[in-house]
Every structure is written in structure tokens, then in C-alpha cells.
């Protein structure tokens, strides 16, 4: 359709050029007639002035035919492109309930009722996850990068999500987080938890303000940099945690994804600090989760055992 539009534009331009040439010829004939000294003999000396259609009709007839054909093809092509684009957006789930389209994202599209779009895991990596290893990939260009890390935890998804949603306890669980200040907390009508916090990170006490959105039923905890609170460390940060049952193993085992969709550091940070964080931050981002989630799960199992043993003692 685009090629047809270009061809149609070229033919229309040629048609305009031929028309101007015909108009120029008509003007020359009229000037010749008016310049004659004997007005009464003008018709004898001047060539007969033909109509505009006669002047350039034959010359433009091939262009008109081609232009009409190309315009028809262009319209058909544009309609086909519009239909194909609508079908593509519908398949990708970008059409919202009001009939509009949501803006595209840099990373995977995350929806509350569906599993987010995640990279596929190779068979060898899948076996490594069952053996307690991690799968990690990251790319970096200057101060901008993205990446993900996958691990498995011997605790149910609900327990893992409880640890991820305990934002006020991050300084107790995550060694790199030194302090936290919660600015606001609310819950949507669908049950999603929204919490805005500012964290003091690393020994340099870098302030990072984050907007959290936790959807417990979907196993999803999203995080985005708070644009209303400026910081010296990051200019852009967005991503999510996703927790699901491990494909293989007992129901009490979970697979955890940390996906950093986009991260851009501030120009105020020195390059050596950016290099240091890029080498270690993502690989250490999930190290804290396994011991805390598994410890919490073991504590719940012990409480259940104590409760069952106390009930049996009362019955006896």
C-alpha cells in the first residue's frame, strides 16, 4: 500500500506538469492573438484556440488511468493494513475494555488475570533451577540496561509473596537496604496493594523512591521509580517480581522471576560505581529471598505441628 501511494503521487505530479505545459501553450496562443496589429485579421493569423480538454486530454489520459488504478490499490492496501493491525493488537491483548489501545511497553505486557510474558527456560537451565542454581541474563549499554534472574524457593508462592510485599521489613531482610520510609499505602477495589516508599540503599545511603503495586492473586509485585520524588541514583527503573508454582516438584516449591525491564542510572553517579553495581546488583537481588521465605515456611510448619500436637493432647 505504501508503494502504491508513492507511485500514485508520482503519477499525479506528472499529470500536474502536463497540465501546466498545456496552460502555458494556451497562454502563448492568446498572447500571439492580442499582439497582432490587425485585430480584425487575428483569426486568420492565429491558430485556433482549442478547449482545455482538447489541449491536454490526450496527453493525460494514460496518467489518469494509471492514477485511478493506483489510488484504488492504495485504498485497498490501507484498509488491509488497518484490519491486520487491529487483529495483531487484539491478539497481543492490548485492546482495553473501552475499545481503545494501551501504549506499548518496552518489556513484557503484564495483565492481572494472565501470566506475564516471560523468556523461555532451556532444559539445561531448568535442571539447574531444580538443583538450586539461578538463571540470569542482562544487557547493558552505558548507563542503561535490563535483565532478569530466575530462582526456585522451597516455599509456597503465598509465603514468597508475603515476603515480597513486606516493604517495611526490607531493611531487616535485604542487606543492601539500610532504611525505608513509607509515604503512602492504599488498596484498589480489585485487591491490589499500592505502597510508595523511599529506600536508603548501600553504604552510600543512596535514596531511591519506588512505587509498588502488589497483586497477590496474580503472583505479581510491580515496581516503578516514583517521578514525583527526585533522587541522585536512578533516572528510570521499572520491572516486576513474579511468583508461580515450580513446574516440577512438590506444591510447596515456587519459581521466582525478577525482571528489570528498564534501568537507567543518573549521570551524577561515577562510572566506577555504575560498573560495580552492574556486576553485582542483579545477581545478588534474589539472594535474600530464599533464606527468608524458606525460614518463614518452616516456621509456619512448626506452628502447625505444635497446634496439631496441642489439639491431640487436649483430646486425650
C-alpha positions as CSV (number, residue, x, y, z in Angstrom):
1,X,0.0,0.0,0.0
2,X,2.9,2.4,0.8
3,X,4.5,1.7,-2.6
4,X,1.2,2.2,-4.4
5,X,0.7,5.6,-2.6
6,X,4.2,6.6,-3.8
7,X,3.5,5.6,-7.4
8,X,0.2,7.4,-7.3
9,X,1.9,10.6,-6.0
10,X,4.5,10.4,-8.8
11,X,1.8,10.0,-11.5
12,X,-0.2,12.9,-10.0
13,X,2.9,15.0,-10.2
14,X,3.4,14.1,-13.8
15,X,-0.3,14.9,-14.5
16,X,0.2,18.4,-12.9
17,X,3.3,19.0,-15.0
18,X,1.5,18.2,-18.3
19,X,-1.4,20.4,-17.3
20,X,0.9,23.3,-16.6
21,X,2.6,22.8,-20.0
22,X,-0.8,22.9,-21.7
23,X,-1.8,26.0,-19.9
24,X,1.5,27.6,-21.0
25,X,0.8,26.7,-24.6
26,X,-2.7,28.2,-24.3
27,X,-1.2,31.4,-22.8
28,X,1.2,31.8,-25.7
29,X,-1.6,31.4,-28.3
30,X,-3.6,34.1,-26.6
31,X,-0.6,36.5,-26.4
32,X,0.1,36.0,-30.0
33,X,-3.6,36.9,-30.8
34,X,-3.5,40.1,-28.7
35,X,-0.2,41.2,-30.1
36,X,-1.4,41.3,-33.7
37,X,-1.7,44.8,-35.2
38,X,-4.7,44.0,-37.2
39,X,-7.4,42.8,-34.8
40,X,-9.9,42.1,-37.4
41,X,-7.5,39.6,-39.0
42,X,-6.5,37.9,-35.8
43,X,-8.4,34.8,-36.5
44,X,-6.7,34.4,-39.9
45,X,-3.2,34.7,-38.4
46,X,-3.6,33.0,-35.0
47,X,-4.1,29.2,-34.8
48,X,-7.4,28.1,-33.5
49,X,-7.7,28.0,-29.7
50,X,-8.8,24.6,-28.6
51,X,-10.6,23.8,-25.3
52,X,-8.6,22.8,-22.3
53,X,-9.8,19.2,-22.6
54,X,-8.6,19.1,-26.2
55,X,-5.2,20.7,-25.3
56,X,-4.1,18.2,-22.7
57,X,-6.8,15.5,-22.6
58,X,-4.9,13.0,-24.8
59,X,-1.6,13.6,-23.1
60,X,-3.1,13.0,-19.7
61,X,-5.3,10.0,-20.5
62,X,-2.7,7.4,-19.7
63,X,-1.8,9.1,-16.4
64,X,-5.4,9.4,-15.4
65,X,-6.0,5.7,-15.9
66,X,-2.8,4.7,-14.0
67,X,-3.6,7.1,-11.2
68,X,-7.1,5.8,-10.7
69,X,-5.8,2.2,-10.6
70,X,-3.1,3.1,-8.1
71,X,-5.4,5.1,-5.9
72,X,-7.8,2.1,-5.8
73,X,-4.9,-0.2,-4.9
74,X,-3.8,2.3,-2.2
75,X,-7.2,2.4,-0.6
76,X,-7.5,-1.4,-0.6
77,X,-4.0,-1.7,0.8
78,X,-4.6,0.8,3.6
79,X,-7.8,-1.0,4.6
80,X,-5.9,-4.3,4.7
81,X,-3.2,-2.7,6.8
82,X,-5.7,-1.3,9.3
83,X,-7.5,-4.7,9.6
84,X,-4.2,-6.5,10.1
85,X,-3.0,-4.0,12.7
86,X,-6.3,-4.4,14.6
87,X,-6.1,-8.1,14.6
88,X,-2.5,-8.0,15.7
89,X,-3.3,-5.7,18.7
90,X,-6.2,-7.9,19.7
91,X,-4.0,-11.0,19.7
92,X,-1.4,-9.3,21.9
93,X,-4.1,-8.2,24.3
94,X,-3.5,-4.5,24.0
95,X,-7.1,-3.5,23.5
96,X,-8.7,-2.4,26.7
97,X,-12.3,-2.7,27.8
98,X,-13.4,0.7,26.3
99,X,-12.2,-0.2,22.9
100,X,-9.0,1.9,22.9
101,X,-5.5,0.7,22.8
102,X,-2.9,0.8,25.6
103,X,0.5,2.2,24.8
104,X,3.2,-0.3,24.1
105,X,5.7,-1.2,26.7
106,X,9.5,-1.8,26.5
107,X,9.2,-5.1,28.3
108,X,6.6,-7.8,28.6
109,X,2.9,-6.9,28.9
110,X,1.7,-7.7,32.4
111,X,-2.0,-8.3,33.0
112,X,-3.7,-9.1,36.2
113,X,-5.6,-12.2,35.1
114,X,-2.8,-13.7,32.9
115,X,0.7,-14.9,33.4
116,X,3.2,-12.2,32.2
117,X,5.1,-12.8,29.0
118,X,8.5,-14.2,30.1
119,X,11.5,-15.7,28.4
120,X,11.6,-19.4,27.9
121,X,13.9,-21.6,30.0
122,X,16.2,-24.1,28.4
123,X,16.1,-27.7,29.5
124,X,19.6,-27.5,31.0
125,X,18.7,-24.3,32.8
126,X,15.5,-25.9,34.1
127,X,17.6,-28.7,35.6
128,X,19.9,-26.2,37.2
129,X,17.0,-24.4,38.8
130,X,15.8,-27.7,40.4
131,X,19.4,-28.2,41.7
132,X,19.3,-24.8,43.4
133,X,21.1,-22.7,40.8
134,X,20.0,-19.4,39.2
135,X,19.4,-18.4,35.6
136,X,20.4,-14.9,34.8
137,X,20.7,-12.7,31.8
138,X,21.4,-9.0,31.5
139,X,22.4,-6.4,28.9
140,X,23.9,-3.0,29.4
141,X,24.7,-0.1,27.2
142,X,26.3,2.8,29.0
143,X,24.1,3.8,31.9
144,X,21.0,1.9,30.6
145,X,20.3,-1.8,30.9
146,X,17.8,-4.5,31.5
147,X,17.9,-8.1,32.8
148,X,16.3,-10.9,34.7
149,X,17.1,-13.6,37.2
150,X,15.2,-16.8,38.0
151,X,15.4,-18.9,41.1
152,X,13.4,-21.6,42.9
153,X,12.5,-21.5,46.6
154,X,11.3,-24.3,48.8
155,X,8.2,-22.4,50.0
156,X,4.7,-22.0,48.6
157,X,4.0,-18.9,46.4
158,X,1.8,-17.3,49.0
159,X,4.7,-17.3,51.5
160,X,7.1,-15.9,49.0
161,X,4.7,-13.2,48.1
162,X,4.2,-12.3,51.8
163,X,8.0,-11.7,52.0
164,X,8.0,-9.6,48.8
165,X,5.0,-7.5,50.0
166,X,6.6,-6.7,53.4
167,X,8.1,-3.5,52.1
168,X,8.6,-2.0,55.6
169,X,10.7,-5.1,56.6
170,X,13.1,-4.8,53.7
171,X,15.9,-3.4,55.9
172,X,15.7,-6.5,58.0
173,X,15.7,-8.9,55.1
174,X,17.8,-7.2,52.4
175,X,21.4,-6.4,53.5
176,X,21.8,-3.6,50.9
177,X,18.7,-1.8,52.1
178,X,19.7,0.3,55.2
179,X,16.4,2.2,55.8
180,X,12.9,2.7,54.4
181,X,10.3,5.4,54.7
182,X,6.7,4.6,53.6
183,X,4.9,7.6,52.2
184,X,1.5,6.2,51.3
185,X,-0.4,2.9,51.3
186,X,-3.7,2.1,49.7
187,X,-5.7,-0.8,48.3
188,X,-7.6,-0.9,45.0
189,X,-11.1,-2.2,44.6
190,X,-9.7,-5.4,43.0
191,X,-7.5,-6.0,46.0
192,X,-4.2,-4.7,44.6
193,X,-1.9,-3.1,47.2
194,X,-0.2,0.1,46.4
195,X,2.7,1.4,48.5
196,X,5.1,4.3,47.9
197,X,8.4,4.0,49.7
198,X,11.9,5.6,49.7
199,X,14.8,3.3,50.4
200,X,18.3,4.1,51.5
201,X,20.5,1.7,49.6
202,X,24.1,0.6,50.1
203,X,26.7,2.1,52.4
204,X,26.5,5.3,50.3
205,X,22.9,5.8,51.5
206,X,21.5,6.4,48.0
207,X,17.9,7.4,48.1
208,X,15.6,5.5,45.7
209,X,11.8,6.2,45.7
210,X,9.7,3.4,44.4
211,X,6.0,2.9,43.6
212,X,5.0,-0.7,44.4
213,X,1.8,-2.4,43.2
214,X,1.2,-6.0,44.5
215,X,-1.4,-8.2,43.0
216,X,-1.4,-11.2,45.3
217,X,-3.9,-13.3,43.3
218,X,-1.7,-12.9,40.2
219,X,1.6,-13.6,41.9
220,X,2.8,-10.2,40.8
221,X,4.7,-7.4,42.5
222,X,5.5,-4.5,40.2
223,X,7.9,-1.6,41.0
224,X,8.4,1.7,39.2
225,X,10.5,4.7,40.0
226,X,8.5,7.5,41.7
227,X,8.7,10.5,39.3
228,X,7.4,12.9,42.0
229,X,10.5,12.4,44.2
230,X,13.8,13.0,42.6
231,X,16.9,11.0,43.5
232,X,20.5,11.1,42.7
233,X,20.9,7.4,41.9
234,X,18.4,6.4,39.2
235,X,16.6,8.3,36.4
236,X,14.5,5.3,35.3
237,X,13.6,2.0,36.9
238,X,10.7,-0.4,36.2
239,X,10.1,-4.1,36.5
240,X,8.3,-6.8,38.5
241,X,8.6,-9.9,40.7
242,X,6.5,-12.9,39.5
243,X,6.0,-16.0,41.7
244,X,4.5,-19.2,40.4
245,X,4.5,-22.9,41.3
246,X,7.6,-24.7,40.2
247,X,6.8,-26.8,37.0
248,X,8.3,-29.8,38.8
249,X,8.5,-30.7,42.4
250,X,6.1,-30.5,45.4
251,X,3.4,-27.9,45.6
252,X,5.4,-26.1,48.3
253,X,8.1,-25.2,45.8
254,X,8.0,-21.9,43.9
255,X,9.7,-20.4,40.9
256,X,10.5,-16.7,41.3
257,X,11.3,-14.2,38.5
258,X,12.8,-10.8,39.0
259,X,12.5,-8.9,35.7
260,X,14.1,-5.5,35.4
261,X,12.5,-4.2,32.3
262,X,14.5,-0.9,32.1
263,X,17.0,0.8,34.3
264,X,18.9,4.0,33.8
265,X,21.3,5.4,36.3
266,X,21.9,9.1,36.9
267,X,24.8,11.0,35.2
268,X,25.8,12.1,38.7
269,X,27.0,8.7,39.6
270,X,30.6,7.9,38.9
271,X,31.3,5.3,36.3
272,X,33.2,3.0,38.7
273,X,30.1,2.9,40.9
274,X,27.8,2.1,37.9
275,X,30.2,-0.7,36.9
276,X,30.3,-2.1,40.4
277,X,26.5,-2.2,40.7
278,X,26.0,-3.7,37.2
279,X,28.3,-6.6,38.0
280,X,26.7,-7.5,41.4
281,X,23.3,-5.9,41.8
282,X,21.2,-8.3,39.7
283,X,23.0,-11.5,40.8
284,X,22.5,-10.5,44.5
285,X,19.0,-9.2,44.1
286,X,17.4,-12.6,44.9
287,X,19.9,-13.9,47.4
288,X,18.0,-12.6,50.4
289,X,14.6,-14.1,49.3
290,X,15.3,-17.8,49.6
291,X,16.5,-17.9,53.2
292,X,13.7,-15.6,54.5
293,X,10.9,-17.3,52.6
294,X,12.1,-20.8,53.4
295,X,12.6,-19.8,57.1
296,X,9.1,-18.3,57.2
297,X,7.7,-21.5,55.7
298,X,9.5,-23.7,58.2
299,X,8.2,-21.5,61.0
300,X,4.6,-22.0,59.8
301,X,5.1,-25.7,59.6
302,X,6.4,-25.8,63.1
303,X,3.4,-23.8,64.3
304,X,1.1,-26.2,62.6
305,X,2.8,-29.2,64.2
306,X,2.5,-27.5,67.6
307,X,-1.1,-26.7,67.1
308,X,-1.9,-30.3,66.0
309,X,0.0,-31.8,68.9
310,X,-1.7,-29.4,71.4
311,X,-5.1,-30.4,69.9
312,X,-4.3,-34.1,70.3
313,X,-3.2,-33.6,73.9
314,X,-6.5,-31.8,74.7
315,X,-8.5,-34.6,73.1
316,X,-6.6,-37.3,75.1
